[in-house]
Amino acid sequence: MPRARTPRKPRPVSEEHHGKTSAHEALLLRNLPVLARSMTFAKMVDRKALVNLKELSWLYQLLCHRKDQAALTDNEKQRYICAFNMVNNDGTLGQLCDIHAEWHAQHTNPRLLPWHRIFLYLFEEALHNYHPDVCIPYWDWTKPEEQHFPDWLVGVLPTVHTPTRTINVIRSPGPDGVLSSIAAGGPSAMAKTTYDTFTSPINGIHGSVHIWVGGTMSDASVSPADPVFWLHHANLDRLWWVWYNSSAGNHQNPGLSGADALMDPWSYTEADTRNIASLGYTYV
């Protein structure tokens, strides 16, 4: 496997965000510096100064609950789209798109899942900068009733300006039966008993769903511009977590070492990805 790139130099950091430990927060701010530069309503609320934090428990959750997109309320869907648009407007989404277009050995190999776990985590924290209650939903295309493009995102076709180009999101989803055939490989993957044999078919399913959606999603250099990218990868991340905690997965971690264990261009390592609760989210 090609070696990972040298990480960017860490930047000065501040403290307090989302209730995580100061060390974890410092790591987050080094890798997502927009959080240190911006001043949004979510950051203006000093939770330490609140007399009764329980009154805002709906807004400031200890764990972000990533839900099946089919189970979202209309309000939750609208808030996800709103937060997505705000992260697009402040330039963060464009920066993430350009990073994804770079070579970080993040596809077609065992780094796919841990690298994208950090990618999703940073995007979710960017969402929280505007709407602390918004979590990335997952599109569970393993369910027959979800083996079609999510209806509520059909008309959401943003224009994303990156530091290097402009991306106009387009799509051309394939027949539902083709998506069903792709998802049919899931149970076999989930039954594998080693990380490498699990991640190999998952890599194939991952790419096939991208191609099925078509348009922007079929091109890795621009695919994160499509809002459904994040739902697709959240489902892959969820399946990995389910497999990891299953008797087949038996808490096995990717066999990455040295530079390959660095989730470049960030300073997170493979070890930082092993417990999703430490990253502040869970699946429901």
LOPABA-458435 format. One line per 3 residues: their letters; for each residue x, y, z of C-alpha. Coordinates in nm, 2 decimals. Example, Ala and Ser with C-alpha at 12.3 -4.5 7.8 and 13.67 -1.06 7.14 Angstrom:
LOPABA-458435
AS = 1.23:-0.45:0.78 ~ 1.37:-0.11:0.71
//
This chain:
LOPABA-458435
MPR = 0.00:0.00:0.00 ~ 0.14:0.35:-0.08 ~ 0.26:0.54:0.21
ART = 0.04:0.82:0.35 ~ 0.14:1.18:0.31 ~ 0.31:1.40:0.57
PRK = 0.04:1.56:0.80 ~ -0.01:1.93:0.80 ~ 0.16:2.13:1.08
PRP = -0.07:2.17:1.38 ~ -0.21:2.51:1.44 ~ -0.27:2.69:1.78
VSE = -0.59:2.57:1.94 ~ -0.85:2.70:2.18 ~ -1.06:2.50:2.43
EHH = -1.43:2.39:2.49 ~ -1.65:2.25:2.21 ~ -1.90:1.98:2.23
GKT = -1.81:1.85:2.57 ~ -1.51:1.64:2.47 ~ -1.19:1.63:2.66
SAH = -0.94:1.92:2.61 ~ -0.69:1.69:2.44 ~ -0.95:1.55:2.20
EAL = -1.08:1.91:2.14 ~ -0.72:2.02:2.06 ~ -0.69:1.75:1.81
LLR = -1.02:1.84:1.65 ~ -0.93:2.21:1.62 ~ -0.59:2.13:1.47
NLP = -0.77:1.94:1.19 ~ -1.07:2.16:1.14 ~ -0.94:2.51:1.21
VLA = -1.27:2.68:1.08 ~ -1.41:2.60:1.43 ~ -1.15:2.82:1.59
RSM = -1.20:3.10:1.34 ~ -1.58:3.13:1.33 ~ -1.83:3.26:1.58
TFA = -2.17:3.11:1.55 ~ -2.47:3.09:1.78 ~ -2.38:2.74:1.88
KMV = -2.04:2.86:2.00 ~ -2.17:3.18:2.16 ~ -2.37:2.97:2.41
DRK = -2.14:2.90:2.70 ~ -2.27:2.57:2.84 ~ -2.05:2.61:3.15
ALV = -2.25:2.92:3.24 ~ -2.59:2.77:3.20 ~ -2.78:2.71:3.52
NLK = -2.98:2.42:3.38 ~ -2.81:2.25:3.08 ~ -3.10:2.00:3.07
ELS = -3.31:2.27:2.91 ~ -3.09:2.25:2.60 ~ -3.03:1.88:2.61
WLY = -3.21:1.85:2.27 ~ -2.95:2.09:2.12 ~ -2.63:1.99:2.29
QLL = -2.62:1.61:2.30 ~ -2.34:1.41:2.46 ~ -2.35:1.17:2.17
CHR = -2.47:1.26:1.82 ~ -2.73:1.01:1.72 ~ -2.70:0.92:1.36
KDQ = -3.04:0.80:1.24 ~ -3.16:0.61:0.94 ~ -3.26:0.88:0.68
AAL = -3.59:0.70:0.63 ~ -3.68:0.76:1.00 ~ -3.61:1.14:1.00
TDN = -3.89:1.38:1.06 ~ -3.95:1.66:0.81 ~ -3.79:1.90:1.05
EKQ = -3.48:1.69:1.09 ~ -3.44:1.66:0.71 ~ -3.48:2.04:0.67
RYI = -3.22:2.10:0.94 ~ -2.97:1.87:0.78 ~ -3.01:2.04:0.45
CAF = -2.98:2.38:0.62 ~ -2.66:2.28:0.80 ~ -2.52:2.13:0.48
NMV = -2.59:2.46:0.30 ~ -2.42:2.66:0.57 ~ -2.11:2.44:0.56
NND = -2.11:2.48:0.19 ~ -2.15:2.86:0.21 ~ -1.86:2.90:0.46
GTL = -1.62:2.71:0.22 ~ -1.56:2.41:0.45 ~ -1.74:2.17:0.21
GQL = -1.53:2.29:-0.08 ~ -1.21:2.24:0.11 ~ -1.32:1.88:0.20
CDI = -1.41:1.81:-0.16 ~ -1.06:1.92:-0.27 ~ -0.90:1.70:0.00
HAE = -1.11:1.40:-0.12 ~ -0.98:1.47:-0.47 ~ -0.62:1.44:-0.35
WHA = -0.43:1.11:-0.32 ~ -0.44:0.99:0.04 ~ -0.46:0.61:-0.04
QHT = -0.82:0.63:0.08 ~ -0.99:0.41:-0.17 ~ -0.99:0.04:-0.28
NPR = -0.78:-0.07:0.02 ~ -0.81:-0.12:0.40 ~ -0.78:0.25:0.46
LLP = -1.12:0.32:0.31 ~ -1.32:0.28:0.63 ~ -1.09:0.45:0.89
WHR = -1.00:0.74:0.66 ~ -1.36:0.81:0.58 ~ -1.46:0.78:0.94
IFL = -1.24:1.08:1.01 ~ -1.37:1.25:0.70 ~ -1.73:1.21:0.81
YLF = -1.65:1.31:1.17 ~ -1.49:1.64:1.06 ~ -1.79:1.72:0.83
EEA = -2.03:1.64:1.12 ~ -1.84:1.88:1.35 ~ -1.86:2.14:1.08
LHN = -2.24:2.09:1.08 ~ -2.24:2.12:1.46 ~ -2.08:2.46:1.42
YHP = -2.42:2.58:1.30 ~ -2.67:2.32:1.42 ~ -2.54:2.12:1.72
DVC = -2.84:1.89:1.70 ~ -2.78:1.79:1.34 ~ -2.61:1.45:1.28
IPY = -2.52:1.28:0.96 ~ -2.81:1.04:0.87 ~ -2.73:0.71:0.71
WDW = -2.89:0.57:0.39 ~ -2.95:0.20:0.47 ~ -2.96:0.07:0.12
TKP = -2.94:-0.29:0.27 ~ -3.32:-0.25:0.34 ~ -3.55:-0.33:0.04
EEQ = -3.77:-0.03:0.13 ~ -3.46:0.20:0.09 ~ -3.33:0.06:-0.23
HFP = -3.40:0.38:-0.42 ~ -3.25:0.73:-0.41 ~ -3.37:0.91:-0.09
DWL = -3.68:1.11:-0.21 ~ -3.61:1.42:0.01 ~ -3.27:1.48:-0.15
VGV = -3.38:1.45:-0.51 ~ -3.41:1.82:-0.56 ~ -3.11:1.91:-0.35
LPT = -2.84:1.98:-0.61 ~ -2.60:2.23:-0.47 ~ -2.33:2.43:-0.64
VHT = -2.00:2.39:-0.44 ~ -1.72:2.63:-0.48 ~ -1.38:2.48:-0.38
PTR = -1.05:2.65:-0.36 ~ -0.97:2.52:-0.71 ~ -1.30:2.48:-0.90
TIN = -1.68:2.50:-0.91 ~ -1.89:2.18:-0.88 ~ -2.25:2.17:-1.00
VIR = -2.40:1.85:-0.85 ~ -2.59:1.62:-1.10 ~ -2.72:1.27:-1.07
SPG = -2.86:0.98:-1.28 ~ -2.96:0.70:-1.05 ~ -2.99:0.35:-1.20
PDG = -3.29:0.11:-1.17 ~ -3.39:0.01:-0.81 ~ -3.33:-0.35:-0.90
VLS = -2.96:-0.28:-0.97 ~ -2.92:-0.12:-0.63 ~ -3.08:-0.42:-0.48
SIA = -2.83:-0.65:-0.65 ~ -2.54:-0.44:-0.52 ~ -2.67:-0.45:-0.17
AGG = -2.72:-0.83:-0.19 ~ -2.35:-0.86:-0.13 ~ -2.38:-0.72:0.21
PSA = -2.46:-1.03:0.42 ~ -2.16:-1.22:0.27 ~ -1.93:-0.93:0.36
MAK = -2.07:-0.91:0.72 ~ -2.00:-1.28:0.76 ~ -1.63:-1.25:0.70
TTY = -1.40:-1.32:0.99 ~ -1.10:-1.10:0.92 ~ -1.08:-0.73:0.86
DTF = -0.92:-0.76:0.52 ~ -1.17:-1.01:0.39 ~ -1.45:-0.79:0.52
TSP = -1.32:-0.47:0.38 ~ -1.26:-0.61:0.03 ~ -1.62:-0.67:-0.06
ING = -1.72:-0.35:0.12 ~ -1.49:-0.16:-0.10 ~ -1.67:-0.31:-0.40
IHG = -2.01:-0.23:-0.27 ~ -1.90:0.12:-0.18 ~ -1.79:0.20:-0.53
SVH = -2.09:0.03:-0.69 ~ -2.33:0.25:-0.50 ~ -2.14:0.56:-0.61
IWV = -2.17:0.45:-0.97 ~ -2.54:0.36:-0.93 ~ -2.62:0.72:-0.81
GGT = -2.43:0.85:-1.11 ~ -2.33:1.20:-1.20 ~ -2.12:1.37:-0.94
MSD = -2.12:1.07:-0.71 ~ -1.96:0.86:-0.97 ~ -1.64:1.08:-0.97
ASV = -1.43:1.06:-0.66 ~ -1.28:1.39:-0.73 ~ -1.61:1.57:-0.67
SPA = -1.85:1.32:-0.50 ~ -1.85:1.48:-0.15 ~ -2.03:1.78:-0.31
DPV = -2.35:1.56:-0.33 ~ -2.54:1.56:0.01 ~ -2.61:1.19:-0.04
FWL = -2.23:1.11:-0.03 ~ -2.23:1.16:0.35 ~ -2.54:0.94:0.40
HHA = -2.39:0.66:0.18 ~ -2.06:0.67:0.37 ~ -2.24:0.69:0.71
NLD = -2.40:0.36:0.62 ~ -2.07:0.21:0.53 ~ -1.93:0.34:0.86
RLW = -2.23:0.19:1.04 ~ -2.19:-0.15:0.88 ~ -1.82:-0.15:0.98
WVW = -1.92:-0.07:1.34 ~ -2.19:-0.35:1.34 ~ -1.93:-0.59:1.20
YNS = -1.66:-0.48:1.45 ~ -1.90:-0.56:1.74 ~ -2.02:-0.89:1.59
SAG = -1.89:-1.24:1.66 ~ -1.75:-1.24:1.31 ~ -1.56:-0.91:1.35
NHQ = -1.47:-0.98:1.71 ~ -1.33:-0.63:1.77 ~ -1.06:-0.66:1.50
NPG = -0.89:-0.34:1.39 ~ -0.73:-0.26:1.05 ~ -0.38:-0.40:1.02
LSG = -0.23:-0.06:0.94 ~ 0.11:0.05:1.07 ~ 0.36:0.33:1.02
ADA = 0.26:0.60:0.77 ~ -0.03:0.39:0.65 ~ -0.19:0.43:1.00
LMD = -0.19:0.81:0.97 ~ -0.52:0.94:0.83 ~ -0.35:1.21:0.63
PWS = -0.38:1.50:0.56 ~ -0.50:1.51:0.92 ~ -0.31:1.41:1.23
YTE = -0.56:1.15:1.34 ~ -0.43:0.79:1.34 ~ -0.61:0.46:1.29
ADT = -0.62:0.41:1.67 ~ -0.82:0.73:1.70 ~ -1.10:0.57:1.48
RNI = -1.16:0.26:1.69 ~ -1.43:0.38:1.92 ~ -1.70:0.59:1.77
ASL = -1.82:0.71:2.11 ~ -1.48:0.88:2.16 ~ -1.56:1.07:1.84
GYT = -1.89:1.17:1.99 ~ -2.15:0.98:1.79 ~ -2.35:0.65:1.78
YV = -2.59:0.48:1.54 ~ -2.96:0.44:1.62
//
